[in-house]
Amino acid sequence: MTILVGDCRQLMPEHAPFDMILADPPYGDTALKWDRRVEAWHRLSVQCLKPTGSLWVFGSLRYFMADTPRFEDAGLKYAQEIVWRKPNGSGMAADRFKRVHEHVVQFYRRDAKWSDIYNDVQRVPALHKSKSVRRQRPDRVGHAGRIGAHEYHDDGMRIMKSVIDAKSPRGGIHPTEKPIGLLEVLIRTSCPPGGTIGDFFAGSGAAGEAATMIGRVYVGCEIDPLMASRAQARLAALFPFFDQPGDER
């Protein structure tokens, strides 16, 4: 586990290539001082990503609408998106719907084929009782040939749906900290066991904790020295041999 302290655009290429890149950049949706869009990281992510890897990006719809040309110009291709629904979300205005969701969008390199991308589709237990069916079909002749008995055995599992409920941490290390459970889903889906994750905007180090719990290598980068030190302490508490390189700007 490694937390680099400084600008991801300068430090992350030294640790590439990555099997998966995670990015939770400032959305630029508010007037807060730290909420300012970061330029040119999109193209850098392509340079740091393995041909079989993919990039997951957190953001609001407004953010993705504004940054779509940047993703396209960087050579990134849209794969899919999920909606993170957070029951304890908060709204920024009293004259609009209370915002309780965020988008997480997956991209991969334009020069790669989706069939070559590492993609472990997550499955969850079905909400209803599983069943097995055996049907005897009447024989068919002609162009269809003969079709005999047909069997279907339900293993009780279903593909995970694209809307995922997860409470956002309250009183966490970072004001926009993401839940460990949600990060685990993304990592299991797109990073092979033992693979390396590049976290361009590490914040609290939550992704590092998730990676540690499921056996992935983690390299995070955080530009705020105070926040980076908190993330380092968080990971050190989980992983006794955690690498704390200090300020590498």
Secondary structure in CASP SS format (residue, H / E / C, confidence):
PFRMAT SS
TARGET T0000
AUTHOR 0000-0000-0000
METHOD secondary structure of the structure
MODEL  1
M C 1.00
T E 1.00
I E 1.00
L E 1.00
V E 1.00
G C 1.00
D C 1.00
C H 1.00
R H 1.00
Q H 1.00
L H 1.00
M H 1.00
P H 1.00
E H 1.00
H H 1.00
A C 1.00
P C 1.00
F E 1.00
D E 1.00
M E 1.00
I E 1.00
L E 1.00
A E 1.00
D C 1.00
P C 1.00
P C 1.00
Y C 1.00
G C 1.00
D C 1.00
T C 1.00
A C 1.00
L C 1.00
K C 1.00
W C 1.00
D C 1.00
R C 1.00
R C 1.00
V C 1.00
E C 1.00
A C 1.00
W H 1.00
H H 1.00
R H 1.00
L H 1.00
S H 1.00
V H 1.00
Q H 1.00
C H 1.00
L E 1.00
K E 1.00
P E 1.00
T E 1.00
G E 1.00
S E 1.00
L E 1.00
W E 1.00
V E 1.00
F E 1.00
G E 1.00
S C 1.00
L H 1.00
R H 1.00
Y H 1.00
F H 1.00
M H 1.00
A H 1.00
D H 1.00
T H 1.00
P H 1.00
R H 1.00
F H 1.00
E H 1.00
D H 1.00
A H 1.00
G C 1.00
L E 1.00
K E 1.00
Y E 1.00
A E 1.00
Q E 1.00
E E 1.00
I E 1.00
V E 1.00
W E 1.00
R E 1.00
K C 1.00
P C 1.00
N C 1.00
G C 1.00
S C 1.00
G C 1.00
M C 1.00
A C 1.00
A C 1.00
D C 1.00
R C 1.00
F C 1.00
K C 1.00
R C 1.00
V C 1.00
H E 1.00
E E 1.00
H E 1.00
V E 1.00
V E 1.00
Q E 1.00
F E 1.00
Y E 1.00
R E 1.00
R C 1.00
D C 1.00
A C 1.00
K C 1.00
W H 1.00
S H 1.00
D H 1.00
I C 1.00
Y C 1.00
N C 1.00
D C 1.00
V C 1.00
Q C 1.00
R E 1.00
V E 1.00
P E 1.00
A C 1.00
L C 1.00
H C 1.00
K C 1.00
S C 1.00
K C 1.00
S E 1.00
V E 1.00
R E 1.00
R E 1.00
Q E 1.00
R C 1.00
P C 1.00
D C 1.00
R C 1.00
V C 1.00
G H 1.00
H H 1.00
A H 1.00
G C 1.00
R C 1.00
I C 1.00
G C 1.00
A E 1.00
H E 1.00
E E 1.00
Y E 1.00
H E 1.00
D C 1.00
D C 1.00
G C 1.00
M E 1.00
R E 1.00
I E 1.00
M C 1.00
K C 1.00
S C 1.00
V E 1.00
I E 1.00
D E 1.00
A C 1.00
K C 1.00
S C 1.00
P C 1.00
R C 1.00
G C 1.00
G C 1.00
I C 1.00
H C 1.00
P C 1.00
T C 1.00
E C 1.00
K C 1.00
P C 1.00
I H 1.00
G H 1.00
L H 1.00
L H 1.00
E H 1.00
V H 1.00
L H 1.00
I H 1.00
R H 1.00
T H 1.00
S H 1.00
C C 1.00
P C 1.00
P C 1.00
G C 1.00
G C 1.00
T E 1.00
I E 1.00
G E 1.00
D E 1.00
F C 1.00
F C 1.00
A C 1.00
G C 1.00
S C 1.00
G C 1.00
A H 1.00
A H 1.00
G H 1.00
E H 1.00
A H 1.00
A H 1.00
T H 1.00
M H 1.00
I C 1.00
G C 1.00
R C 1.00
V E 1.00
Y E 1.00
V E 1.00
G E 1.00
C E 1.00
E E 1.00
I C 1.00
D C 1.00
P H 1.00
L H 1.00
M H 1.00
A H 1.00
S H 1.00
R H 1.00
A H 1.00
Q H 1.00
A H 1.00
R H 1.00
L H 1.00
A H 1.00
A H 1.00
L H 1.00
F C 1.00
P C 1.00
F C 1.00
F C 1.00
D E 1.00
Q C 1.00
P C 1.00
G C 1.00
D E 1.00
E C 1.00
R C 1.00
END
